[in-house]
């Protein structure tokens, strides 16, 4: 990649002293850059001769009406308080290269904007009845400055990393008044009254508020925003379906190239699915688990550097993330050669039966834990039936003995995070009642470790998980990932058709 003359971000162009004096500090050069400086003539030349590229008459983003509703709910929860929600900053991967940026979920949920360094601020407003509301402002980096050369000299300038929206364009897109984020820290330092900030994303913003916020109050803000996402609106349900539909196509892609994976490694599977995620979405929603053979018994196997062998199973746990950051989370356990062996089918069918019981338990008004309990009961029954654990089943469940082979919970909330709403209170999550609009995974599994001497040798090294994304509806549930077959005979037929 080319060398930028200056690795610093636009915020670093002006230091505090120069800003206070109203003077602009020259853009710093890379220590070992090939050009020692910029001549006055070149600097002047670069200021002019550029076409007007301002975008006009922009249409608001699809979720603008939904983000406005979400901000209104946030405003009602914290009247009279200033609320600060940062997108986050670029993070260094190595030296002067950065990881791909992903905006904080809280910020993206409330704005729809996905650019680095953005901050949403809700300023309390007074009203005659004393209740008040909030004025929302989205603070962003404006377009690169052409007068000081930042647009072509800075490592984060427009000619290096691409065009940013102007503040006027941003207002049209997101339906929120926009201001220059470089002025925000100073404003926050001078702010009075109660303030809350979502922590962990922008150290500069937190530093400006250090004497105005408390960890306890900030945690209440984070928890509220996590719980607000428990019930998906129509836009979110649609985005989750898009994510799942792309994921289904990604699984089909993998099946078609299993012969190439056998000739290489699990990495071929990982790369194949990633291609679909990047072509149709923003990215993968989490590190793809492409676990062949005994690796299927490692719950989060993301090294993906092992062999893919005919006769083994492939546990593929992967999800496409949409351009709006909603992710699918689907798992299928597939026979590499297209046919389950007798023992593989026995274990697979047991997990399928458990999943069927779990999905049936996902109903409005049911306890969140019901689908987990239903699936675990089936698996415990199978383990007792196979003589792997001593019954009765009630004893096994009471003591949790089945967990040696089931290991994990049967599902979790799904949304903008693969494990969505994680900061929600226990009473509003795992101890809650299911409501229409909730979206969760149902993913029972059985894992017989290769070194488990408590089971017959034929079981060892077999891991099976089946996972689907389930939306709670008014009259039951909808399996968003029903486009992928689950029953063992249907899986074999589907694989044969794709390979044929």
C-alpha positions in Angstrom: 0.0 0.0 0.0 1.1 3.6 -0.6 2.7 5.7 2.1 0.7 8.6 3.4 2.7 11.7 4.1 1.0 12.0 7.5 -0.4 9.1 9.5 -2.4 11.3 11.8 -6.2 11.7 11.8 -7.8 15.0 11.0 -8.4 15.7 14.7 -4.7 15.8 15.2 -4.1 18.5 12.6 -4.8 21.2 15.2 -3.3 20.9 18.7 -5.0 22.5 21.6 -2.6 25.4 21.8 -2.9 26.3 18.2 -6.7 25.9 18.3 -6.9 28.3 21.3 -4.8 30.8 19.4 -6.8 30.4 16.3 -3.8 29.3 14.4 -3.4 26.1 12.4 -0.5 23.8 13.0 1.2 22.4 9.8 0.3 18.9 9.0 3.1 16.6 10.3 5.0 14.4 7.9 5.7 10.7 8.2 9.1 10.2 9.9 10.5 8.2 7.0 8.4 9.5 4.1 10.0 10.0 0.8 9.0 13.7 0.5 10.7 16.0 3.0 8.0 18.7 2.7 5.5 20.6 0.6 6.5 23.6 -1.4 4.4 26.7 -1.2 3.7 26.4 -4.9 2.5 22.8 -4.6 0.4 23.7 -1.6 -1.3 26.5 -3.4 -1.8 24.4 -6.5 -3.6 21.7 -4.5 -6.1 24.2 -3.1 -7.9 24.9 -6.3 -9.1 23.3 -9.5 -11.5 20.9 -7.9 -15.1 20.4 -9.0 -18.0 20.9 -6.6 -19.0 17.4 -5.4 -21.6 18.3 -2.8 -24.5 15.8 -2.9 -27.9 17.5 -2.9 -31.4 16.3 -2.5 -30.4 13.2 -0.6 -33.1 10.7 0.5 -33.1 9.8 4.2 -31.8 6.3 5.0 -34.4 3.5 5.2 -34.3 3.3 9.0 -34.4 7.1 9.7 -38.0 7.0 11.0 -37.1 4.0 13.3 -34.0 5.7 14.7 -36.1 8.7 15.5 -38.5 6.6 17.4 -35.7 4.9 19.3 -34.2 8.3 20.3 -37.6 9.4 21.5 -37.8 6.4 23.8 -34.3 7.2 25.1 -35.2 10.8 25.7 -38.3 9.8 27.7 -36.3 7.5 29.9 -33.7 10.1 30.9 -35.5 13.5 31.0 -33.4 16.5 31.8 -30.1 14.7 31.3 -27.4 15.1 28.6 -26.8 11.8 26.9 -23.6 11.1 24.9 -23.3 8.1 22.7 -20.0 7.7 20.7 -19.5 5.6 17.6 -15.9 4.9 18.5 -12.5 5.5 16.9 -10.2 3.6 14.6 -8.1 1.0 16.3 -4.5 0.3 15.3 -3.8 -3.1 13.9 -0.1 -2.6 13.5 2.0 0.5 13.3 -0.1 2.8 11.0 -2.7 0.4 9.7 -6.1 0.0 11.3 -8.7 -2.6 11.8 -11.8 -2.2 9.7 -14.1 0.1 11.7 -17.4 -1.0 13.1 -19.5 1.6 14.9 -20.7 0.9 18.4 -24.1 -0.8 18.4 -25.6 1.8 20.6 -24.6 4.6 18.2 -25.6 2.8 15.1 -29.0 1.7 16.6 -29.9 5.4 17.4 -28.5 7.1 14.3 -28.0 4.6 11.4 -24.6 6.3 10.9 -21.6 4.0 10.7 -18.6 6.3 10.5 -15.7 6.5 12.9 -15.4 9.4 15.5 -19.1 10.2 15.3 -20.9 11.1 18.5 -24.7 11.4 19.2 -25.6 14.0 21.8 -29.1 14.4 23.3 -29.2 17.8 24.9 -32.1 18.3 27.4 -34.6 21.1 26.5 -37.0 22.9 28.7 -40.8 22.9 28.3 -43.7 24.8 29.9 -44.9 21.7 31.8 -41.4 20.9 33.1 -41.1 17.5 31.5 -38.9 18.7 28.6 -37.3 16.6 25.9 -34.1 16.5 24.1 -32.5 18.0 21.0 -30.4 15.5 19.1 -27.2 16.5 17.4 -24.9 14.1 15.5 -21.3 15.2 15.7 -19.2 14.1 12.8 -15.9 14.8 11.0 -16.8 17.2 8.1 -15.3 16.8 4.7 -11.5 17.0 4.4 -10.1 20.5 4.6 -8.7 21.7 1.2 -7.3 24.9 2.5 -4.8 23.3 4.9 -4.0 20.3 2.6 -5.5 17.8 5.0 -7.5 16.1 2.2 -4.3 14.9 0.5 -1.6 15.1 3.2 -3.3 13.4 6.1 -3.3 9.6 6.4 -7.1 9.9 7.0 -7.6 12.5 4.3 -10.1 12.1 1.5 -7.6 11.2 -1.2 -6.2 8.4 1.1 -9.3 6.8 2.6 -12.2 8.1 0.6 -14.8 10.9 0.7 -16.8 11.6 3.9 -20.2 13.1 3.8 -20.5 16.8 4.4 -22.4 17.9 7.5 -25.2 19.1 5.3 -25.4 15.7 3.5 -25.4 13.9 6.9 -28.3 16.0 8.1 -30.3 14.9 5.0 -29.4 11.3 5.4 -29.9 10.7 9.1 -32.6 13.4 9.9 -30.4 14.8 12.7 -28.7 18.2 12.9 -25.0 17.7 12.3 -22.0 19.6 13.8 -18.2 19.3 13.7 -17.1 16.6 16.2 -13.7 18.4 16.7 -15.6 21.0 18.7 -17.4 18.6 20.9 -14.8 17.8 23.6 -14.5 21.5 24.4 -18.3 21.9 24.7 -18.6 18.8 26.9 -15.9 20.1 29.2 -18.0 23.2 29.8 -21.3 21.4 30.1 -23.3 21.6 33.3 -26.1 19.4 34.7 -26.4 15.7 34.7 -24.6 13.8 32.0 -24.4 10.1 31.0 -22.0 8.6 28.4 -21.8 5.1 26.8 -18.3 4.1 27.9 -15.6 2.1 26.1 -15.7 3.6 22.7 -14.1 7.0 22.7 -11.4 7.9 25.3 -11.3 11.5 24.3 -15.0 12.1 24.9 -14.8 10.2 28.2 -11.9 12.3 29.3 -13.9 15.5 28.6 -16.6 14.2 30.9 -14.4 12.6 33.5 -15.6 14.9 36.4 -19.3 14.9 35.3 -20.2 11.2 35.0 -20.3 8.1 37.3 -19.8 4.5 36.3 -23.2 3.5 37.9 -25.2 6.1 36.0 -23.4 5.3 32.8 -24.2 1.7 33.2 -27.9 2.4 33.5 -27.7 4.1 30.1 -25.9 1.1 28.6 -28.4 -1.3 30.1 -31.4 0.7 28.9 -30.0 0.7 25.3 -29.4 -3.0 25.5 -32.9 -3.8 26.7 -34.4 -1.5 24.1 -33.1 -3.9 21.5 -34.8 -7.0 23.0 -37.9 -6.4 20.8 -37.1 -5.8 17.1 -39.1 -3.3 15.0 -40.2 -4.1 11.5 -37.0 -2.7 10.0 -34.8 -4.9 12.2 -36.8 -8.0 11.5 -36.4 -7.3 7.8 -32.6 -6.8 8.1 -32.3 -10.0 10.1 -34.1 -11.9 7.3 -31.7 -10.4 4.7 -28.8 -11.5 6.8 -30.2 -15.0 7.0 -31.0 -15.2 3.3 -27.4 -14.3 2.4 -26.2 -16.8 5.0 -28.2 -19.5 3.4 -26.5 -18.7 0.0 -23.1 -18.8 1.8 -23.8 -22.3 3.1 -24.7 -23.4 -0.4 -21.5 -21.9 -1.7 -19.5 -24.0 0.8 -21.2 -27.3 -0.1 -20.3 -26.7 -3.7 -16.6 -26.5 -3.0 -16.1 -29.1 -0.3 -13.8 -31.0 -2.7 -11.5 -28.0 -2.8 -11.6 -27.8 1.0 -10.6 -31.5 1.2 -7.6 -30.6 -1.0 -6.6 -27.7 1.2 -8.1 -27.1 4.7 -10.9 -25.5 6.7 -9.6 -22.1 5.5 -11.1 -22.8 2.1 -14.5 -23.0 3.8 -13.9 -19.9 5.8 -12.8 -17.9 2.7 -15.7 -19.2 0.6 -18.3 -18.0 3.2 -16.4 -14.7 3.7 -16.7 -14.0 0.0 -20.5 -14.2 0.2 -20.6 -12.0 3.3 -18.5 -9.3 1.7 -20.3 -9.4 -1.6 -23.9 -9.2 -0.2 -23.3 -7.7 3.2 -20.9 -5.6 5.3 -18.9 -8.5 6.7 -19.2 -11.7 8.7 -21.1 -11.1 11.9 -18.5 -13.1 13.9 -15.6 -15.3 13.3 -16.8 -18.2 11.2 -16.5 -21.6 12.9 -15.5 -24.1 10.1 -14.8 -27.1 12.3 -14.2 -30.4 10.6 -13.8 -33.7 12.3 -12.8 -33.5 16.0 -12.6 -29.7 15.8 -16.4 -29.7 15.9 -16.1 -30.5 19.6 -14.4 -27.2 20.2 -17.3 -24.8 20.6 -15.6 -21.7 19.2 -13.1 -23.2 16.8 -12.1 -20.2 14.7 -8.5 -21.1 13.8 -9.9 -23.0 10.8 -6.5 -24.5 9.9 -7.3 -28.2 10.1 -7.9 -30.8 7.4 -11.3 -31.6 5.9 -11.6 -35.3 5.3 -14.2 -37.4 3.6 -16.1 -39.4 6.2 -15.9 -36.7 8.8 -18.5 -34.1 9.8 -18.2 -30.4 9.1 -19.7 -28.1 11.7 -20.2 -24.8 10.0 -21.4 -21.9 12.3 -21.5 -18.7 10.4 -23.5 -15.6 9.7 -23.6 -12.7 7.2 -23.8 -9.2 8.7 -25.9 -6.7 6.7 -24.8 -3.2 5.7 -26.8 -2.0 8.7 -25.0 -4.4 11.1 -27.6 -7.0 11.7 -26.2 -10.5 11.7 -27.4 -14.0 11.2 -26.2 -16.9 13.3 -26.8 -20.3 11.7 -25.2 -23.7 12.2 -25.4 -26.9 10.2 -23.4 -30.0 10.7 -22.8 -31.6 7.3 -21.2 -34.9 6.2 -18.2 -33.9 4.1 -18.8 -36.8 1.7 -22.6 -36.1 1.6 -23.7 -39.1 3.6 -24.0 -39.5 7.4 -22.5 -42.7 8.8 -24.7 -44.7 11.1 -23.3 -43.3 14.3 -23.2 -39.8 12.9 -26.8 -40.0 11.9 -27.8 -41.3 15.3 -26.2 -38.4 17.1 -27.4 -35.9 14.5 -31.0 -37.1 14.7 -30.9 -36.7 18.5 -29.8 -33.1 18.2 -32.4 -32.5 15.5 -35.1 -33.9 17.8 -33.9 -31.7 20.6 -34.0 -28.6 18.4 -37.5 -29.4 17.2 -38.6 -29.5 20.9 -36.7 -26.2 21.5 -38.2 -24.4 18.5 -41.7 -25.6 19.5 -41.3 -24.0 22.9 -40.6 -20.5 21.4 -44.0 -18.9 21.8 -45.3 -15.5 23.0 -46.0 -15.8 26.7 -43.6 -18.7 27.2 -40.7 -18.3 29.6 -37.4 -17.5 27.9 -35.8 -20.6 29.5 -38.5 -22.9 28.2 -36.8 -23.6 24.9 -33.5 -24.4 26.6 -35.2 -26.8 29.1 -37.2 -28.5 26.3 -34.1 -29.2 24.2 -32.0 -30.3 27.2 -34.6 -32.8 28.3 -34.5 -34.5 24.9 -30.7 -34.7 24.9 -30.7 -36.1 28.5 -33.2 -38.7 27.5 -31.0 -39.8 24.6 -27.9 -40.0 26.8 -29.7 -42.1 29.3 -31.2 -44.3 26.5 -27.7 -44.8 25.0 -26.3 -45.8 28.4 -23.8 -42.9 28.6 -25.2 -41.6 31.9 -27.3 -43.2 34.6 -30.9 -42.2 34.8 -33.6 -41.4 35.6 -33.8 -38.3 33.3 -35.0 -36.1 36.2 -31.9 -36.9 38.2 -29.7 -36.2 35.2 -31.3 -32.8 34.6 -31.3 -31.9 38.3 -27.6 -32.5 38.6 -26.8 -31.2 35.2 -25.0 -34.4 34.2 -25.9 -34.0 30.6 -23.7 -30.9 30.4 -20.6 -33.0 30.0 -21.8 -33.5 26.4 -24.2 -30.5 25.8 -21.8 -27.9 27.3 -23.6 -24.7 26.4 -27.0 -22.9 26.6 -29.5 -23.6 23.8 -29.6 -20.1 22.5 -29.3 -16.3 22.9 -30.8 -13.1 21.6 -29.8 -12.0 18.1 -29.6 -8.7 16.4 -26.8 -6.1 15.8 -24.6 -8.2 18.1 -24.5 -11.9 17.5 -25.0 -12.2 21.3 -27.4 -9.3 21.4 -28.7 -7.4 24.4 -25.9 -8.8 26.5 -26.0 -5.9 29.0 -29.7 -6.4 29.8 -30.8 -7.2 33.3 -31.3 -10.9 34.1 -35.0 -10.3 34.9 -35.6 -8.8 31.4 -33.6 -11.4 29.5 -33.2 -15.0 30.7 -35.8 -14.7 33.4 -38.3 -12.9 31.2 -41.3 -13.9 29.1 -41.0 -14.1 25.3 -42.8 -11.3 23.4 -43.5 -10.8 19.7 -40.5 -9.2 18.0 -37.9 -11.0 20.0 -35.4 -12.8 17.9 -33.2 -15.6 19.3 -31.2 -18.7 18.3 -32.1 -22.3 19.1 -28.9 -24.3 18.9 -28.7 -27.5 20.9 -25.6 -29.7 20.4 -23.8 -32.9 21.5 -20.0 -33.0 21.7 -18.1 -36.1 22.3 -14.5 -35.1 22.8 -11.8 -37.2 21.1 -10.2 -38.0 24.5 -13.5 -38.8 26.4 -13.0 -42.3 27.8 -16.5 -42.3 29.3 -18.1 -43.0 25.9 -17.6 -45.8 23.4 -14.8 -45.1 20.9 -17.2 -44.7 18.0 -18.7 -41.6 19.6 -15.3 -39.9 20.2 -14.5 -36.9 18.0 -18.1 -36.3 16.8 -19.6 -33.0 17.5 -23.1 -31.9 16.2 -24.9 -28.6 16.5 -27.9 -27.4 14.6 -28.8 -23.7 14.9 -31.6 -21.6 13.5 -32.7 -18.0 14.0 -36.2 -17.7 15.3 -38.4 -14.7 15.4 -41.2 -14.6 18.0 -44.6 -13.7 16.3 -48.0 -12.9 17.6 -49.2 -16.5 17.1 -46.0 -18.5 17.5 -42.7 -18.2 15.8 -41.1 -17.9 12.4 -37.9 -19.7 11.5 -35.9 -17.1 9.5 -33.4 -19.8 8.4 -35.9 -22.3 7.2 -34.3 -22.1 3.8 -31.6 -24.5 5.0 -32.7 -28.1 5.5 -32.3 -29.6 8.9 -33.5 -33.2 8.9 -30.7 -35.6 8.1 -32.2 -37.1 5.0 -33.1 -33.6 3.7 -29.5 -32.4 4.3 -28.2 -35.4 2.3 -30.6 -34.7 -0.6 -29.8 -31.0 -0.6 -26.0 -31.6 -0.6 -26.4 -34.1 -3.5 -28.4 -31.6 -5.5 -25.8 -28.9 -5.0 -22.9 -31.1 -5.9 -24.7 -32.6 -8.9 
